[in-house]
Amino acid sequence: MLENLLSLLDRYYDEMVEIRRHLHQHPELSFKEYKTANYIAAYYEKLGVTDVRTDVGGNGVVAKVHGAKPGKTVALRADFDALPIQDEKEVPYKSTVEGVMHACGHDGHTATLLVLAKAIHELRNELSGTVVFIHQHAEEYAPGGAIAMIEDGCLDGVDVIFGTHLWASVPVGTIEYRVGPIMAAADRFEIKVQGSGGHGAQPHRTKDAVVTASQLVLNLQQIVSRYVNPVEPSVISVGKFVAENAFNVIADTTSLEGTVRTFSEDVRDQIERDIDKVAYATCALNDSTYTYKFHRGYPAVINHKEETEYLVSVASNLEEVKHVVETEPQMGGEDFSYYLRHVKGSFFFTGAKPEGVEEAYPHHHPKFDINEKAMLVAAKTLAAATINVHAEAKTATNV
């Protein structure tokens, strides 16, 4: 069956590109992806797939293709939300929505999964078991769509799950994998420093919130360099610093926001506590007060060993896959982590570097784009993983 499936994917590649470009032109933000969800559901209806659920955990769509023979249930997941970024590319498929674009490849993920579903549905009489196609909304914005879709039953009966992210910094034909942690937990913190403002010419009569907050930014860096075990990867970055006043006014309050990235839950807990301690000490030194909030985002994506090694083996046998490479852990976050907490599986990167460039625009950049040939590599890798799971299950049953 796999040979027939790969042949169909080649035949439908142009449709994959067409879908991706349509979605790229019509992006929708997290939790507002109503038209995109309708588009996905309509595609399955046109295919004749009857087992389709909409509004799963919000705007999610779940379709199931049941094979004619018994076997395992494999889930494949793609996300479909966009970002609040103005598209600055000059291409025919440029976003038509002001201030919104697919700057992370989710349009490509969706196109990949839809066409793979079409091909598998066409060969369903040869299929053993069931394939669950999870189209997830709201990956970009915590709490994300995955956790709500799981609570709404998208993983019910699933034996194994696979997912991929098109990775624009990596050449097409490369599959990057990792056993264990591959993407970090992504948390956010807010600190508001309360001082006592006044005239810029009379600093001795104030408690300067800008100076205190500036010291705090520097002191927070010592948490990673001096408090956390150096063998445990972690990041603290302050991304927002706000003190809005006239040029000659010493700020009464200053607000900071930042992100924390970790892999270990113990380190995650430690940094949450340490930020509070450092804020307390810094503000006390300057006779100021503060408020502090720590918002837990997605946990780390931790791949299962057996399923990841299995993925490596099937990817290595594909003609389109030139390199299968163990990657370093990435500090970016992904709510695929929730699926892996419920079901065994693996998440991997598919190289999608645009042709003719030395360095691709990074994900979340206004000029971000992908090499669309990567979608075919991703589809074939997911196809091989899916069909071989069923083949192995059938062989085990016969034995």
N, C-alpha and C positions, 0 to 999 in steps of 0.2 A: 504493500500500500504506500510506503514512504516514497518510492520512486515515482508513482503516479501523482502523489501529493506535491512533490517538488516540481514536477513538470507543470502542474496546474498553476503553481505560484509564479513560475516564469511567464506563463501565458497571461496571468492577471496583473502583472507588474504595472502596466500602464494605468489600470484602474486604481491601483494602490496610490500612484502618484496623483491621479485626478482627485481622489478622496482627500489626500493630505493637503493639496492646494486649496480645495474648497474649504476645508476646516481652517486653514491658515488665513484665508480671507475673511472668515466669519468667526473670530474668537469670542469666547465668553469667560468672564471671571469666575473664580471659585464660588460655589454655592448659587451661581446665577446661570448655569449652563443649560437652560431650558431647551433652546433650539437645537443645541448639539445633542442632547439626550434624545430628542424627538427624531433627529436625523439618524442616529444609531438604531433606534427601535424600528424606524421605517425601513432601514436597510435589511434588517433581519426579517421583517414582514415580507419584503419583496423576495427574499431568498426562499421563503416558505418554511422558515424555522418557527415551529409552533410553541416551543417552550421558552418564552421570553417574559421576563418580569421588568417592569419599569418602576420608577420612583423607589428604588431600593436604597434605603438609608438616606433618602433625599433625592438627588437627581441621578443616582446610579442605574445602570441597565445590566441585567444578567441574562445571558442566553445560553441554552444548553443544546448540544447536538448529541443525540443518543445513537450509539452504534447498533448494528443489527445483531451483534454478538456480545455476550457478557464480558466484563473486564473492569479495570480500575477507573476511577474518576479523577481526571486531571484538570486543574484550573489554570487558566492563563489570564493575566491581568494587564490592562492598559488604562492610563489616566487620560482625561480629555479637557482639563481646564487650562486657561491662559493666564497671562500676567498683566498688571496695570502698567504697561510700558508702550511708548509710542514706537511703532514700526518705522525704522529709518532705512530699510532696504529699498533699493530701486529694482524691483522684480515684478513680473506680471501678476504674481499671486500675493502681493503685499496686502497686509491687513486693511480692510475697509472700515474698521471700527476705530474711531479716534481714541488714542490712549490705551488701547488694548492689543496685545499680540501674543502669538505662540512663540515665546522666547526660550523654550526649554525642550521642545521636541514632542510635546504631548499629542500634537496633530499627527505626527508620524507614528507614534505608538498606536493611536486609534486606527489609522489607515492600515497598519500592519495587521492588527488583530481582526479587523473586519474582513479583509481579503483572505486571511488564513481561515477564518470561520466559513467563508464561502466555499473554499476548496475542500475543507473537511466535511462540510455538509453535503457536498456533491459526491463524496466518497463514503458516505455514512454506512452504506451496505457492506463495506469492507472493514468498517471500524469495530473494534472490540472495546466495550466500555463507553464512557461518556466524557465529553470535553465541555467544560464550563468556561464561558467567555465573560470575564468580569470587566465591565467598562466603568471605571471609577471616576466620580466627580471630585473636585476640591482636594487635589493632592498638594497644591501650592500653599494652602492657608490652613494652619492648625485651627481646630482639632482634626481637620482633614476628613476625607470621605471614607477611608478604609474602615475605621473603627465602627462607624454607623452602618456600613454595608455588612460587616461581619455580624453585628448585632441583629441585623435584619435577615440573616440566614444565608448570605452568599457563599459561605464555605460549608454548608450542610452537606455531608456525604462525600466531601472532597478528600482524596487520599494524598495528593501532592500538588504543589503550586509552583509555577515558574513565572518570572517577569523579567523584563529587560528595560534598560534606559539607553536610548540613542545618545552617544557620547561624542560631541563634536570635536573634541581635542585629539581623538584617536583615529588613525586611518581606517577607511572602509576595509572590511575583510578581517578585522581583529575582534576577537571576543576576549573580554577581560573578566576574570572571575576571582573569587576569594572564598576560602572556607572560613567560617566564623564571621567576625565583624567586618563588614565591607563599607557601611555608611554609618555616620555618627548620630547619636541623639542630638536633637536640635531644640534648645531651650532659649527663653528670652527673659531678661530681667529689666526692671525699672527702678531707678533710685531718684528720689526728689530731695535735694539738699535745701534745708530751710535756714537761712541766715538772717541778717538784719541789714537792709539796704540803706543807702544814703547818697550823699553828694560825692562825686568822684574826687573832689578836692579835699575831702575830709575822711579818709579811710579809717582813721583811728576811732571814729564814731560808729563804725559799721562792723558787721561780721560778713565778710565778702563771700557770697555763695559761689562765685566763679572760681576764686582761688581754692576754696575747699573742694569743689567738684573736680578741679584740675588735678589737685593732689590725689583725689580718689581714683581718677583714671589711671594715674601712674601706679598707685598702690595696688590696684586690682591686678596689675600684671605680675605682681610678686606671688600671687596665689599659684599660678601655673609653674613659675620658675623656682619657687621656694617651699610651697606647701604640698604640692601634689608629687607623688612618686614619679621620678623622671621616666620610668619605663611605661607609664600610663599616658597615652596621647590625650591631650585636652587643649582647648582654645577658649580664651575669654577675649571678646572684642567689643569695645564700645563704639557703636555706630551712630549714635545720636547724642548731641550735646546742645541744650537749648537754654539760653538766658537772654530773653528779649527785653532790652532796655535802650534808652538813649545812650550815646557815646560817653556822656559825662555822669552816668548814674551807676553806682555800685549795686549789683543785683541782690535782691532780697531772696530769690529762689533760683535754683538751677536744676534742670532735669536731665538725667542720663538714661539711655536705653542701650542695651547690647545683647549679644548672643553668647551662649555657652555651648561648646561641642565636646562630647565625651563618648566613650565606648563602654566603660565600666559603670554599672549602676552605683557602686560604692563611691567612685570618684564623682559621679553626678551629684550624689547626696552631699558629699564633702564640700564641693564647690558652692552648692546652694547655701550651706552654712557659713563657709568662709567669706563669701561676699558680704553677708550680713555683719560678720565680725570686723572686716576691714572698713566697711562703711561706718560702723559704730565708732571705731577707734579714730578714724580720720575726722569725723564730725566732732567728736568729743575734744580732740586736740584744738579745734578751731571754734570751740564754744558754740557749736551749731547742732541742729537736729536733722533727722532724715526719716523718710518712709521708704520701704523696700518691698517689692513684689517680685516673685520668681514664678514664671509661667512655664510649666512643663509642656514641651512640644512632643515630637515623635521620638520614640525610643530608638536605639541603634538597630540597624538592619544586620541580623546575624544569620548567615547562611548555614544550613545543615550540611554536615560533612558528606554523607553518602550521596545525597541528591546533587551536591555541587560537583563531586567527582564524576558522577554519572553524566551530568551536563557537559563536562569537559570531554568525556569520551565520545559522546554523540556529535558535539561540535567539531571535534578534530577530524571526523570522517566526512565532513561536507566540503565539496569542491570550492564553494565561495568563501570559506573560512581559511585564511592564509596563516593566521597566527592565533593561538590560544595562549593567553598570557595571564599569569597571576599578578593581580594589581595590588598596589598599596591601599590601605584603607582610606576612604575619602571622607572628609570632614563635613560634606554636605549631608542633609537629612532627607529621609524618604519614609512615607507612611506605609510602604510595603512591609515595614517591620512588624506591623500588627498581624498581617497574614501569617508571617513566619512564627509568630508566637502561638498560633492555633493549629497550623498544619506544617508538615515538613516540606521543604522546598529550597529554591535558590533564586537569587536575583543577580543579574549580570549586566555588564555594559557591552553595547554593540558599537563599534567604531563608526562614526558618521562624519568624519572630517570632509568639508567641501573640497572639491577639486580645484587645483591651481592656486592654493594659498599655502604660505609657509606656516602661518598660525591662524587658527580659526577664531572668530569672535566667540567669547565665552558664553556659556549659558546665562540667560537673564540680561544679555546685552541688546540694545536697540537694533543692532544689525545681525543678530544671531540667525544662522541658517544651518541646514544639514545637507549632506549629500544623500539624496533620496534613494540611491542604490543600497544604502544601509538598511532600508526597510525590508528589502528582499532577503538580506543576510539574516536579519532578526527573525523574519517570518520562517525561514528555513530552519534556523536553529531551534525555535520554539516547536516547529513541526516535528523535527527529528526527536526532540525530547519527549513530546507527547506520544508519538506513534511507537517509539521504542519502549516506553513505559507499558503500553498496552501489549506489545509483542512479548515483553518479558513476563508479564502477568499471565498471558496465554500459555507460554512455555512452561511456567511453574505449575499451572493448573493441569496441563497434560502429563507432566511428570508425576 
